[in-house]
Amino acid sequence: MSERISIQPQKPAVPKRDEFVLELQRLLACYQLATEEDRQIVWSALNKYVDKII
């Protein structure tokens, strides 16, 4: 067992659409937990998805 093994993290194979949904879910969860001041920051991040949602 003297042989070293290197493990590299790999990006999970998540389809683009699922990545989009996961990011929106995380942003919405952050918004719910944020202070009033931080909600403005999260809201601005959510604005980049407006054209994809409406």
All heavy atoms as atom14 arrays in JSON, in Angstrom:
{
  "sequence": "MSERISIQPQKPAVPKRDEFVLELQRLLACYQLATEEDRQIVWSALNKYVDKII",
  "atom14_mask": [
    [1, 1, 1, 1, 1, 1, 1, 1, 0, 0, 0, 0, 0, 0],
    [1, 1, 1, 1, 1, 1, 0, 0, 0, 0, 0, 0, 0, 0],
    [1, 1, 1, 1, 1, 1, 1, 1, 1, 0, 0, 0, 0, 0],
    [1, 1, 1, 1, 1, 1, 1, 1, 1, 1, 1, 0, 0, 0],
    [1, 1, 1, 1, 1, 1, 1, 1, 0, 0, 0, 0, 0, 0],
    [1, 1, 1, 1, 1, 1, 0, 0, 0, 0, 0, 0, 0, 0],
    [1, 1, 1, 1, 1, 1, 1, 1, 0, 0, 0, 0, 0, 0],
    [1, 1, 1, 1, 1, 1, 1, 1, 1, 0, 0, 0, 0, 0],
    [1, 1, 1, 1, 1, 1, 1, 0, 0, 0, 0, 0, 0, 0],
    [1, 1, 1, 1, 1, 1, 1, 1, 1, 0, 0, 0, 0, 0],
    [1, 1, 1, 1, 1, 1, 1, 1, 1, 0, 0, 0, 0, 0],
    [1, 1, 1, 1, 1, 1, 1, 0, 0, 0, 0, 0, 0, 0],
    [1, 1, 1, 1, 1, 0, 0, 0, 0, 0, 0, 0, 0, 0],
    [1, 1, 1, 1, 1, 1, 1, 0, 0, 0, 0, 0, 0, 0],
    [1, 1, 1, 1, 1, 1, 1, 0, 0, 0, 0, 0, 0, 0],
    [1, 1, 1, 1, 1, 1, 1, 1, 1, 0, 0, 0, 0, 0],
    [1, 1, 1, 1, 1, 1, 1, 1, 1, 1, 1, 0, 0, 0],
    [1, 1, 1, 1, 1, 1, 1, 1, 0, 0, 0, 0, 0, 0],
    [1, 1, 1, 1, 1, 1, 1, 1, 1, 0, 0, 0, 0, 0],
    [1, 1, 1, 1, 1, 1, 1, 1, 1, 1, 1, 0, 0, 0],
    [1, 1, 1, 1, 1, 1, 1, 0, 0, 0, 0, 0, 0, 0],
    [1, 1, 1, 1, 1, 1, 1, 1, 0, 0, 0, 0, 0, 0],
    [1, 1, 1, 1, 1, 1, 1, 1, 1, 0, 0, 0, 0, 0],
    [1, 1, 1, 1, 1, 1, 1, 1, 0, 0, 0, 0, 0, 0],
    [1, 1, 1, 1, 1, 1, 1, 1, 1, 0, 0, 0, 0, 0],
    [1, 1, 1, 1, 1, 1, 1, 1, 1, 1, 1, 0, 0, 0],
    [1, 1, 1, 1, 1, 1, 1, 1, 0, 0, 0, 0, 0, 0],
    [1, 1, 1, 1, 1, 1, 1, 1, 0, 0, 0, 0, 0, 0],
    [1, 1, 1, 1, 1, 0, 0, 0, 0, 0, 0, 0, 0, 0],
    [1, 1, 1, 1, 1, 1, 0, 0, 0, 0, 0, 0, 0, 0],
    [1, 1, 1, 1, 1, 1, 1, 1, 1, 1, 1, 1, 0, 0],
    [1, 1, 1, 1, 1, 1, 1, 1, 1, 0, 0, 0, 0, 0],
    [1, 1, 1, 1, 1, 1, 1, 1, 0, 0, 0, 0, 0, 0],
    [1, 1, 1, 1, 1, 0, 0, 0, 0, 0, 0, 0, 0, 0],
    [1, 1, 1, 1, 1, 1, 1, 0, 0, 0, 0, 0, 0, 0],
    [1, 1, 1, 1, 1, 1, 1, 1, 1, 0, 0, 0, 0, 0],
    [1, 1, 1, 1, 1, 1, 1, 1, 1, 0, 0, 0, 0, 0],
    [1, 1, 1, 1, 1, 1, 1, 1, 0, 0, 0, 0, 0, 0],
    [1, 1, 1, 1, 1, 1, 1, 1, 1, 1, 1, 0, 0, 0],
    [1, 1, 1, 1, 1, 1, 1, 1, 1, 0, 0, 0, 0, 0],
    [1, 1, 1, 1, 1, 1, 1, 1, 0, 0, 0, 0, 0, 0],
    [1, 1, 1, 1, 1, 1, 1, 0, 0, 0, 0, 0, 0, 0],
    [1, 1, 1, 1, 1, 1, 1, 1, 1, 1, 1, 1, 1, 1],
    [1, 1, 1, 1, 1, 1, 0, 0, 0, 0, 0, 0, 0, 0],
    [1, 1, 1, 1, 1, 0, 0, 0, 0, 0, 0, 0, 0, 0],
    [1, 1, 1, 1, 1, 1, 1, 1, 0, 0, 0, 0, 0, 0],
    [1, 1, 1, 1, 1, 1, 1, 1, 0, 0, 0, 0, 0, 0],
    [1, 1, 1, 1, 1, 1, 1, 1, 1, 0, 0, 0, 0, 0],
    [1, 1, 1, 1, 1, 1, 1, 1, 1, 1, 1, 1, 0, 0],
    [1, 1, 1, 1, 1, 1, 1, 0, 0, 0, 0, 0, 0, 0],
    [1, 1, 1, 1, 1, 1, 1, 1, 0, 0, 0, 0, 0, 0],
    [1, 1, 1, 1, 1, 1, 1, 1, 1, 0, 0, 0, 0, 0],
    [1, 1, 1, 1, 1, 1, 1, 1, 0, 0, 0, 0, 0, 0],
    [1, 1, 1, 1, 1, 1, 1, 1, 0, 0, 0, 0, 0, 0]
  ],
  "atom14_positions": [
    [[0.81, -1.21, 0.0], [0.0, 0.0, 0.0], [0.85, 1.27, 0.0], [0.42, 2.3, 0.45], [-0.91, 0.01, 1.23], [-2.07, -0.94, 1.14], [-3.09, -0.36, -0.19], [-4.68, -0.55, 0.4], [0.0, 0.0, 0.0], [0.0, 0.0, 0.0], [0.0, 0.0, 0.0], [0.0, 0.0, 0.0], [0.0, 0.0, 0.0], [0.0, 0.0, 0.0]],
    [[2.07, 1.2, -0.48], [2.92, 2.38, -0.52], [2.67, 3.21, -1.79], [3.2, 4.29, -1.91], [4.39, 1.96, -0.46], [4.69, 1.16, -1.58], [0.0, 0.0, 0.0], [0.0, 0.0, 0.0], [0.0, 0.0, 0.0], [0.0, 0.0, 0.0], [0.0, 0.0, 0.0], [0.0, 0.0, 0.0], [0.0, 0.0, 0.0], [0.0, 0.0, 0.0]],
    [[1.87, 2.7, -2.67], [1.57, 3.42, -3.91], [0.54, 4.52, -3.63], [-0.49, 4.29, -3.01], [0.99, 2.43, -4.92], [0.89, 2.99, -6.3], [0.39, 1.93, -7.28], [0.79, 0.76, -7.13], [-0.38, 2.3, -8.15], [0.0, 0.0, 0.0], [0.0, 0.0, 0.0], [0.0, 0.0, 0.0], [0.0, 0.0, 0.0], [0.0, 0.0, 0.0]],
    [[0.86, 5.73, -4.05], [-0.04, 6.86, -3.84], [-1.12, 6.9, -4.91], [-0.85, 6.67, -6.08], [0.71, 8.18, -3.85], [1.58, 8.34, -2.65], [2.15, 9.71, -2.65], [2.87, 9.9, -1.41], [3.0, 11.05, -0.81], [2.49, 12.13, -1.35], [3.65, 11.16, 0.32], [0.0, 0.0, 0.0], [0.0, 0.0, 0.0], [0.0, 0.0, 0.0]],
    [[-2.3, 7.23, -4.47], [-3.42, 7.38, -5.39], [-3.91, 8.81, -5.3], [-4.14, 9.33, -4.22], [-4.56, 6.41, -5.03], [-4.08, 4.97, -5.14], [-5.77, 6.65, -5.92], [-5.09, 3.95, -4.67], [0.0, 0.0, 0.0], [0.0, 0.0, 0.0], [0.0, 0.0, 0.0], [0.0, 0.0, 0.0], [0.0, 0.0, 0.0], [0.0, 0.0, 0.0]],
    [[-4.04, 9.45, -6.43], [-4.52, 10.81, -6.48], [-5.97, 10.81, -6.97], [-6.28, 10.22, -8.0], [-3.65, 11.64, -7.43], [-4.16, 12.94, -7.52], [0.0, 0.0, 0.0], [0.0, 0.0, 0.0], [0.0, 0.0, 0.0], [0.0, 0.0, 0.0], [0.0, 0.0, 0.0], [0.0, 0.0, 0.0], [0.0, 0.0, 0.0], [0.0, 0.0, 0.0]],
    [[-6.83, 11.47, -6.22], [-8.24, 11.56, -6.59], [-8.56, 13.01, -6.91], [-8.33, 13.9, -6.09], [-9.14, 11.05, -5.45], [-8.82, 9.58, -5.15], [-10.6, 11.23, -5.8], [-9.54, 9.04, -3.95], [0.0, 0.0, 0.0], [0.0, 0.0, 0.0], [0.0, 0.0, 0.0], [0.0, 0.0, 0.0], [0.0, 0.0, 0.0], [0.0, 0.0, 0.0]],
    [[-9.08, 13.23, -8.08], [-9.46, 14.56, -8.53], [-10.98, 14.67, -8.56], [-11.64, 13.77, -9.08], [-8.91, 14.84, -9.94], [-7.42, 14.78, -10.04], [-6.74, 15.92, -9.31], [-7.28, 17.01, -9.21], [-5.57, 15.66, -8.77], [0.0, 0.0, 0.0], [0.0, 0.0, 0.0], [0.0, 0.0, 0.0], [0.0, 0.0, 0.0], [0.0, 0.0, 0.0]],
    [[-11.52, 15.75, -8.0], [-12.98, 15.91, -8.1], [-13.39, 16.11, -9.55], [-12.68, 16.74, -10.33], [-13.27, 17.16, -7.28], [-11.97, 17.86, -7.14], [-10.89, 16.84, -7.31], [0.0, 0.0, 0.0], [0.0, 0.0, 0.0], [0.0, 0.0, 0.0], [0.0, 0.0, 0.0], [0.0, 0.0, 0.0], [0.0, 0.0, 0.0], [0.0, 0.0, 0.0]],
    [[-14.5, 15.54, -9.91], [-14.99, 15.66, -11.26], [-16.33, 16.39, -11.24], [-17.11, 16.25, -10.31], [-15.18, 14.3, -11.91], [-13.88, 13.57, -12.11], [-14.11, 12.22, -12.76], [-15.22, 11.73, -12.85], [-13.04, 11.62, -13.22], [0.0, 0.0, 0.0], [0.0, 0.0, 0.0], [0.0, 0.0, 0.0], [0.0, 0.0, 0.0], [0.0, 0.0, 0.0]],
    [[-16.55, 17.14, -12.29], [-17.82, 17.83, -12.43], [-18.89, 16.78, -12.73], [-18.71, 15.95, -13.63], [-17.74, 18.85, -13.56], [-18.95, 19.72, -13.67], [-18.76, 20.78, -14.73], [-19.99, 21.63, -14.81], [-19.9, 22.64, -15.83], [0.0, 0.0, 0.0], [0.0, 0.0, 0.0], [0.0, 0.0, 0.0], [0.0, 0.0, 0.0], [0.0, 0.0, 0.0]],
    [[-19.98, 16.8, -11.97], [-21.03, 15.81, -12.24], [-21.64, 16.02, -13.63], [-21.71, 17.13, -14.13], [-22.07, 16.07, -11.15], [-21.7, 17.34, -10.5], [-20.3, 17.68, -10.88], [0.0, 0.0, 0.0], [0.0, 0.0, 0.0], [0.0, 0.0, 0.0], [0.0, 0.0, 0.0], [0.0, 0.0, 0.0], [0.0, 0.0, 0.0], [0.0, 0.0, 0.0]],
    [[-22.07, 14.95, -14.21], [-22.68, 15.01, -15.54], [-24.13, 15.45, -15.4], [-25.05, 14.64, -15.36], [-22.58, 13.65, -16.23], [0.0, 0.0, 0.0], [0.0, 0.0, 0.0], [0.0, 0.0, 0.0], [0.0, 0.0, 0.0], [0.0, 0.0, 0.0], [0.0, 0.0, 0.0], [0.0, 0.0, 0.0], [0.0, 0.0, 0.0], [0.0, 0.0, 0.0]],
    [[-24.33, 16.74, -15.28], [-25.67, 17.3, -15.13], [-26.02, 18.03, -16.43], [-25.28, 18.9, -16.87], [-25.72, 18.3, -13.94], [-27.09, 18.92, -13.8], [-25.3, 17.62, -12.65], [0.0, 0.0, 0.0], [0.0, 0.0, 0.0], [0.0, 0.0, 0.0], [0.0, 0.0, 0.0], [0.0, 0.0, 0.0], [0.0, 0.0, 0.0], [0.0, 0.0, 0.0]],
    [[-27.15, 17.68, -17.02], [-27.56, 18.37, -18.24], [-27.7, 19.87, -18.01], [-28.0, 20.32, -16.91], [-28.92, 17.74, -18.58], [-28.94, 16.44, -17.86], [-28.08, 16.63, -16.64], [0.0, 0.0, 0.0], [0.0, 0.0, 0.0], [0.0, 0.0, 0.0], [0.0, 0.0, 0.0], [0.0, 0.0, 0.0], [0.0, 0.0, 0.0], [0.0, 0.0, 0.0]],
    [[-27.48, 20.66, -19.07], [-27.54, 22.13, -18.98], [-28.84, 22.6, -18.35], [-28.85, 23.5, -17.52], [-27.39, 22.75, -20.36], [-25.99, 22.99, -20.77], [-25.4, 24.12, -19.96], [-24.1, 24.57, -20.57], [-23.25, 25.22, -19.63], [0.0, 0.0, 0.0], [0.0, 0.0, 0.0], [0.0, 0.0, 0.0], [0.0, 0.0, 0.0], [0.0, 0.0, 0.0]],
    [[-29.95, 22.03, -18.74], [-31.26, 22.45, -18.22], [-31.32, 22.23, -16.71], [-31.82, 23.07, -15.97], [-32.37, 21.66, -18.92], [-33.75, 22.03, -18.5], [-34.13, 23.38, -19.05], [-35.47, 23.7, -18.62], [-35.97, 24.9, -18.58], [-35.25, 25.91, -19.0], [-37.18, 25.12, -18.17], [0.0, 0.0, 0.0], [0.0, 0.0, 0.0], [0.0, 0.0, 0.0]],
    [[-30.8, 21.12, -16.23], [-30.8, 20.84, -14.8], [-29.89, 21.8, -14.05], [-30.2, 22.2, -12.94], [-30.39, 19.39, -14.52], [-31.44, 18.39, -14.98], [-32.6, 18.8, -15.22], [-31.11, 17.2, -15.09], [0.0, 0.0, 0.0], [0.0, 0.0, 0.0], [0.0, 0.0, 0.0], [0.0, 0.0, 0.0], [0.0, 0.0, 0.0], [0.0, 0.0, 0.0]],
    [[-28.75, 22.18, -14.67], [-27.86, 23.17, -14.05], [-28.6, 24.48, -13.86], [-28.49, 25.13, -12.82], [-26.64, 23.41, -14.92], [-25.61, 22.31, -14.89], [-24.41, 22.64, -15.76], [-24.19, 23.82, -16.08], [-23.7, 21.7, -16.13], [0.0, 0.0, 0.0], [0.0, 0.0, 0.0], [0.0, 0.0, 0.0], [0.0, 0.0, 0.0], [0.0, 0.0, 0.0]],
    [[-29.36, 24.87, -14.86], [-30.16, 26.09, -14.81], [-31.16, 26.04, -13.66], [-31.26, 26.96, -12.86], [-30.87, 26.27, -16.16], [-31.91, 27.35, -16.18], [-31.55, 28.68, -16.19], [-33.26, 27.02, -16.21], [-32.51, 29.67, -16.22], [-34.22, 28.01, -16.24], [-33.85, 29.34, -16.25], [0.0, 0.0, 0.0], [0.0, 0.0, 0.0], [0.0, 0.0, 0.0]],
    [[-31.88, 24.94, -13.55], [-32.88, 24.77, -12.5], [-32.22, 24.76, -11.13], [-32.7, 25.4, -10.19], [-33.71, 23.48, -12.72], [-34.61, 23.18, -11.54], [-34.54, 23.61, -14.0], [0.0, 0.0, 0.0], [0.0, 0.0, 0.0], [0.0, 0.0, 0.0], [0.0, 0.0, 0.0], [0.0, 0.0, 0.0], [0.0, 0.0, 0.0], [0.0, 0.0, 0.0]],
    [[-31.1, 24.06, -10.99], [-30.4, 24.0, -9.71], [-29.91, 25.38, -9.28], [-30.02, 25.74, -8.1], [-29.22, 23.03, -9.79], [-29.59, 21.55, -9.85], [-28.34, 20.71, -10.12], [-30.26, 21.11, -8.57], [0.0, 0.0, 0.0], [0.0, 0.0, 0.0], [0.0, 0.0, 0.0], [0.0, 0.0, 0.0], [0.0, 0.0, 0.0], [0.0, 0.0, 0.0]],
    [[-29.39, 26.16, -10.22], [-28.92, 27.49, -9.87], [-30.08, 28.38, -9.43], [-29.98, 29.12, -8.45], [-28.17, 28.14, -11.03], [-27.58, 29.48, -10.62], [-26.65, 30.08, -11.66], [-26.38, 29.44, -12.68], [-26.19, 31.21, -11.42], [0.0, 0.0, 0.0], [0.0, 0.0, 0.0], [0.0, 0.0, 0.0], [0.0, 0.0, 0.0], [0.0, 0.0, 0.0]],
    [[-31.2, 28.3, -10.14], [-32.37, 29.07, -9.73], [-32.85, 28.66, -8.35], [-33.2, 29.52, -7.52], [-33.5, 28.89, -10.74], [-33.43, 29.73, -12.0], [-34.59, 29.39, -12.92], [-33.45, 31.21, -11.66], [0.0, 0.0, 0.0], [0.0, 0.0, 0.0], [0.0, 0.0, 0.0], [0.0, 0.0, 0.0], [0.0, 0.0, 0.0], [0.0, 0.0, 0.0]],
    [[-32.86, 27.37, -8.06], [-33.3, 26.9, -6.75], [-32.38, 27.42, -5.65], [-32.84, 27.83, -4.59], [-33.35, 25.37, -6.72], [-34.49, 24.8, -7.52], [-34.44, 23.29, -7.61], [-33.38, 22.67, -7.49], [-35.59, 22.7, -7.85], [0.0, 0.0, 0.0], [0.0, 0.0, 0.0], [0.0, 0.0, 0.0], [0.0, 0.0, 0.0], [0.0, 0.0, 0.0]],
    [[-31.07, 27.41, -5.92], [-30.12, 27.91, -4.91], [-30.32, 29.41, -4.69], [-30.29, 29.88, -3.55], [-28.69, 27.62, -5.34], [-28.3, 26.17, -5.15], [-26.8, 25.96, -5.29], [-26.33, 26.09, -6.65], [-26.26, 25.11, -7.53], [-26.65, 23.9, -7.21], [-25.8, 25.32, -8.74], [0.0, 0.0, 0.0], [0.0, 0.0, 0.0], [0.0, 0.0, 0.0]],
    [[-30.51, 30.16, -5.77], [-30.72, 31.6, -5.63], [-32.0, 31.91, -4.87], [-32.04, 32.81, -4.03], [-30.73, 32.27, -7.0], [-29.37, 32.46, -7.67], [-29.55, 32.87, -9.12], [-28.54, 33.48, -6.92], [0.0, 0.0, 0.0], [0.0, 0.0, 0.0], [0.0, 0.0, 0.0], [0.0, 0.0, 0.0], [0.0, 0.0, 0.0], [0.0, 0.0, 0.0]],
    [[-33.05, 31.17, -5.14], [-34.31, 31.38, -4.43], [-34.18, 31.03, -2.95], [-34.72, 31.72, -2.09], [-35.44, 30.57, -5.07], [-35.88, 31.07, -6.44], [-36.84, 30.09, -7.09], [-36.5, 32.45, -6.33], [0.0, 0.0, 0.0], [0.0, 0.0, 0.0], [0.0, 0.0, 0.0], [0.0, 0.0, 0.0], [0.0, 0.0, 0.0], [0.0, 0.0, 0.0]],
    [[-33.45, 29.97, -2.65], [-33.22, 29.61, -1.25], [-32.4, 30.7, -0.55], [-32.7, 31.06, 0.59], [-32.49, 28.26, -1.17], [0.0, 0.0, 0.0], [0.0, 0.0, 0.0], [0.0, 0.0, 0.0], [0.0, 0.0, 0.0], [0.0, 0.0, 0.0], [0.0, 0.0, 0.0], [0.0, 0.0, 0.0], [0.0, 0.0, 0.0], [0.0, 0.0, 0.0]],
    [[-31.4, 31.23, -1.23], [-30.61, 32.33, -0.67], [-31.49, 33.55, -0.42], [-31.37, 34.22, 0.62], [-29.47, 32.72, -1.6], [-28.15, 31.5, -1.68], [0.0, 0.0, 0.0], [0.0, 0.0, 0.0], [0.0, 0.0, 0.0], [0.0, 0.0, 0.0], [0.0, 0.0, 0.0], [0.0, 0.0, 0.0], [0.0, 0.0, 0.0], [0.0, 0.0, 0.0]],
    [[-32.36, 33.84, -1.36], [-33.25, 34.99, -1.22], [-34.13, 34.83, 0.02], [-34.32, 35.78, 0.79], [-34.11, 35.14, -2.47], [-35.01, 36.35, -2.44], [-34.52, 37.6, -2.8], [-36.33, 36.26, -2.04], [-35.33, 38.72, -2.77], [-37.14, 37.37, -2.0], [-36.64, 38.6, -2.37], [-37.44, 39.71, -2.32], [0.0, 0.0, 0.0], [0.0, 0.0, 0.0]],
    [[-34.65, 33.64, 0.22], [-35.53, 33.39, 1.36], [-34.81, 33.57, 2.69], [-35.4, 34.01, 3.67], [-36.13, 31.98, 1.28], [-37.12, 31.83, 0.17], [-37.59, 30.4, 0.01], [-36.85, 29.45, 0.29], [-38.81, 30.23, -0.45], [0.0, 0.0, 0.0], [0.0, 0.0, 0.0], [0.0, 0.0, 0.0], [0.0, 0.0, 0.0], [0.0, 0.0, 0.0]],
    [[-33.53, 33.24, 2.73], [-32.78, 33.3, 3.98], [-32.05, 34.63, 4.19], [-31.55, 34.89, 5.27], [-31.74, 32.17, 4.01], [-32.31, 30.75, 3.99], [-31.19, 29.74, 3.8], [-33.09, 30.47, 5.26], [0.0, 0.0, 0.0], [0.0, 0.0, 0.0], [0.0, 0.0, 0.0], [0.0, 0.0, 0.0], [0.0, 0.0, 0.0], [0.0, 0.0, 0.0]],
    [[-32.03, 35.46, 3.17], [-31.23, 36.68, 3.19], [-31.88, 37.8, 4.02], [-33.1, 37.84, 4.2], [-31.0, 37.17, 1.77], [0.0, 0.0, 0.0], [0.0, 0.0, 0.0], [0.0, 0.0, 0.0], [0.0, 0.0, 0.0], [0.0, 0.0, 0.0], [0.0, 0.0, 0.0], [0.0, 0.0, 0.0], [0.0, 0.0, 0.0], [0.0, 0.0, 0.0]],
    [[-31.01, 38.71, 4.45], [-31.5, 39.93, 5.09], [-32.07, 40.83, 3.99], [-31.87, 40.57, 2.8], [-30.35, 40.68, 5.79], [-29.4, 41.09, 4.8], [-29.67, 39.82, 6.84], [0.0, 0.0, 0.0], [0.0, 0.0, 0.0], [0.0, 0.0, 0.0], [0.0, 0.0, 0.0], [0.0, 0.0, 0.0], [0.0, 0.0, 0.0], [0.0, 0.0, 0.0]],
    [[-32.74, 41.89, 4.38], [-33.34, 42.8, 3.4], [-32.28, 43.36, 2.45], [-32.48, 43.43, 1.24], [-34.07, 43.93, 4.11], [-35.0, 44.7, 3.21], [-36.13, 43.84, 2.66], [-36.67, 42.99, 3.39], [-36.47, 44.03, 1.48], [0.0, 0.0, 0.0], [0.0, 0.0, 0.0], [0.0, 0.0, 0.0], [0.0, 0.0, 0.0], [0.0, 0.0, 0.0]],
    [[-31.14, 43.72, 3.0], [-30.05, 44.27, 2.17], [-29.51, 43.22, 1.21], [-29.28, 43.49, 0.03], [-28.94, 44.78, 3.07], [-27.8, 45.45, 2.34], [-26.73, 45.96, 3.3], [-27.07, 46.37, 4.42], [-25.57, 45.91, 2.91], [0.0, 0.0, 0.0], [0.0, 0.0, 0.0], [0.0, 0.0, 0.0], [0.0, 0.0, 0.0], [0.0, 0.0, 0.0]],
    [[-29.3, 42.0, 1.7], [-28.77, 40.94, 0.85], [-29.78, 40.49, -0.2], [-29.41, 40.0, -1.26], [-28.34, 39.74, 1.7], [-27.09, 40.03, 2.51], [-26.35, 40.96, 2.14], [-26.85, 39.33, 3.51], [0.0, 0.0, 0.0], [0.0, 0.0, 0.0], [0.0, 0.0, 0.0], [0.0, 0.0, 0.0], [0.0, 0.0, 0.0], [0.0, 0.0, 0.0]],
    [[-31.06, 40.63, 0.09], [-32.08, 40.26, -0.89], [-31.95, 41.08, -2.16], [-32.21, 40.59, -3.25], [-33.49, 40.44, -0.31], [-33.87, 39.31, 0.6], [-35.29, 39.45, 1.08], [-35.64, 38.23, 1.8], [-36.87, 37.89, 2.09], [-37.88, 38.67, 1.74], [-37.11, 36.78, 2.75], [0.0, 0.0, 0.0], [0.0, 0.0, 0.0], [0.0, 0.0, 0.0]],
    [[-31.53, 42.32, -2.03], [-31.34, 43.16, -3.22], [-30.24, 42.6, -4.11], [-30.34, 42.61, -5.33], [-31.01, 44.6, -2.81], [-32.15, 45.29, -2.12], [-31.76, 46.65, -1.59], [-30.64, 47.11, -1.77], [-32.7, 47.31, -0.93], [0.0, 0.0, 0.0], [0.0, 0.0, 0.0], [0.0, 0.0, 0.0], [0.0, 0.0, 0.0], [0.0, 0.0, 0.0]],
    [[-29.2, 42.07, -3.49], [-28.09, 41.48, -4.24], [-28.54, 40.2, -4.94], [-28.27, 39.99, -6.13], [-26.89, 41.2, -3.31], [-26.37, 42.52, -2.75], [-25.8, 40.42, -4.03], [-25.42, 42.36, -1.59], [0.0, 0.0, 0.0], [0.0, 0.0, 0.0], [0.0, 0.0, 0.0], [0.0, 0.0, 0.0], [0.0, 0.0, 0.0], [0.0, 0.0, 0.0]],
    [[-29.26, 39.34, -4.2], [-29.75, 38.09, -4.79], [-30.75, 38.4, -5.9], [-30.73, 37.76, -6.95], [-30.39, 37.19, -3.71], [-30.97, 35.93, -4.33], [-29.37, 36.81, -2.64], [0.0, 0.0, 0.0], [0.0, 0.0, 0.0], [0.0, 0.0, 0.0], [0.0, 0.0, 0.0], [0.0, 0.0, 0.0], [0.0, 0.0, 0.0], [0.0, 0.0, 0.0]],
    [[-31.58, 39.4, -5.68], [-32.57, 39.77, -6.7], [-31.87, 40.19, -7.99], [-32.32, 39.83, -9.07], [-33.46, 40.9, -6.18], [-34.66, 41.12, -7.05], [-34.83, 42.12, -7.96], [-35.83, 40.31, -7.1], [-36.04, 41.97, -8.57], [-36.68, 40.88, -8.07], [-36.24, 39.17, -6.43], [-37.92, 40.34, -8.38], [-37.47, 38.63, -6.74], [-38.3, 39.22, -7.7]],
    [[-30.78, 40.93, -7.88], [-30.06, 41.35, -9.09], [-29.47, 40.13, -9.81], [-29.41, 40.11, -11.04], [-28.98, 42.37, -8.76], [-27.97, 41.8, -7.97], [0.0, 0.0, 0.0], [0.0, 0.0, 0.0], [0.0, 0.0, 0.0], [0.0, 0.0, 0.0], [0.0, 0.0, 0.0], [0.0, 0.0, 0.0], [0.0, 0.0, 0.0], [0.0, 0.0, 0.0]],
    [[-29.05, 39.12, -9.06], [-28.56, 37.89, -9.69], [-29.7, 37.15, -10.38], [-29.53, 36.59, -11.47], [-27.9, 36.99, -8.65], [0.0, 0.0, 0.0], [0.0, 0.0, 0.0], [0.0, 0.0, 0.0], [0.0, 0.0, 0.0], [0.0, 0.0, 0.0], [0.0, 0.0, 0.0], [0.0, 0.0, 0.0], [0.0, 0.0, 0.0], [0.0, 0.0, 0.0]],
    [[-30.88, 37.18, -9.78], [-32.04, 36.52, -10.39], [-32.47, 37.23, -11.68], [-33.02, 36.59, -12.58], [-33.2, 36.49, -9.4], [-33.11, 35.43, -8.31], [-34.13, 35.71, -7.21], [-33.3, 34.04, -8.88], [0.0, 0.0, 0.0], [0.0, 0.0, 0.0], [0.0, 0.0, 0.0], [0.0, 0.0, 0.0], [0.0, 0.0, 0.0], [0.0, 0.0, 0.0]],
    [[-32.21, 38.52, -11.76], [-32.62, 39.28, -12.94], [-31.99, 38.77, -14.23], [-32.55, 38.95, -15.31], [-32.3, 40.77, -12.76], [-33.36, 41.48, -11.99], [-34.52, 41.08, -11.99], [-32.98, 42.54, -11.31], [0.0, 0.0, 0.0], [0.0, 0.0, 0.0], [0.0, 0.0, 0.0], [0.0, 0.0, 0.0], [0.0, 0.0, 0.0], [0.0, 0.0, 0.0]],
    [[-30.85, 38.11, -14.14], [-30.22, 37.63, -15.37], [-31.01, 36.49, -16.01], [-30.79, 36.13, -17.15], [-28.77, 37.22, -15.14], [-28.57, 35.93, -14.38], [-27.08, 35.61, -14.25], [-26.87, 34.24, -13.65], [-25.46, 33.91, -13.55], [0.0, 0.0, 0.0], [0.0, 0.0, 0.0], [0.0, 0.0, 0.0], [0.0, 0.0, 0.0], [0.0, 0.0, 0.0]],
    [[-31.98, 35.92, -15.27], [-32.8, 34.82, -15.79], [-34.17, 35.27, -16.25], [-34.95, 34.43, -16.71], [-32.96, 33.75, -14.7], [-31.67, 33.07, -14.36], [-31.02, 33.32, -13.17], [-31.09, 32.17, -15.25], [-29.83, 32.71, -12.86], [-29.89, 31.55, -14.94], [-29.27, 31.82, -13.75], [-28.1, 31.21, -13.44], [0.0, 0.0, 0.0], [0.0, 0.0, 0.0]],
    [[-34.49, 36.53, -16.16], [-35.83, 37.01, -16.48], [-36.25, 36.59, -17.89], [-37.36, 36.1, -18.07], [-35.92, 38.54, -16.32], [-37.2, 39.09, -16.88], [-35.79, 38.92, -14.85], [0.0, 0.0, 0.0], [0.0, 0.0, 0.0], [0.0, 0.0, 0.0], [0.0, 0.0, 0.0], [0.0, 0.0, 0.0], [0.0, 0.0, 0.0], [0.0, 0.0, 0.0]],
    [[-35.38, 36.75, -18.85], [-35.75, 36.41, -20.23], [-35.97, 34.91, -20.44], [-36.66, 34.5, -21.36], [-34.71, 36.93, -21.22], [-33.35, 36.31, -21.01], [-33.01, 35.99, -19.85], [-32.6, 36.19, -22.0], [0.0, 0.0, 0.0], [0.0, 0.0, 0.0], [0.0, 0.0, 0.0], [0.0, 0.0, 0.0], [0.0, 0.0, 0.0], [0.0, 0.0, 0.0]],
    [[-35.44, 34.08, -19.56], [-35.61, 32.63, -19.68], [-36.84, 32.15, -18.93], [-37.33, 31.04, -19.19], [-34.38, 31.93, -19.14], [-33.15, 32.2, -19.98], [-31.93, 31.51, -19.4], [-30.76, 31.68, -20.3], [-29.77, 32.57, -19.88], [0.0, 0.0, 0.0], [0.0, 0.0, 0.0], [0.0, 0.0, 0.0], [0.0, 0.0, 0.0], [0.0, 0.0, 0.0]],
    [[-37.34, 32.95, -18.01], [-38.47, 32.53, -17.17], [-39.79, 33.01, -17.76], [-40.76, 32.27, -17.82], [-38.31, 33.07, -15.74], [-37.08, 32.44, -15.11], [-39.54, 32.78, -14.9], [-36.68, 33.07, -13.79], [0.0, 0.0, 0.0], [0.0, 0.0, 0.0], [0.0, 0.0, 0.0], [0.0, 0.0, 0.0], [0.0, 0.0, 0.0], [0.0, 0.0, 0.0]],
    [[-39.82, 34.25, -18.2], [-41.08, 34.84, -18.68], [-41.34, 34.43, -20.11], [-40.5, 34.4, -20.93], [-41.05, 36.37, -18.53], [-40.91, 36.71, -17.07], [-42.29, 37.0, -19.14], [-40.76, 38.18, -16.77], [0.0, 0.0, 0.0], [0.0, 0.0, 0.0], [0.0, 0.0, 0.0], [0.0, 0.0, 0.0], [0.0, 0.0, 0.0], [0.0, 0.0, 0.0]]
  ]
}
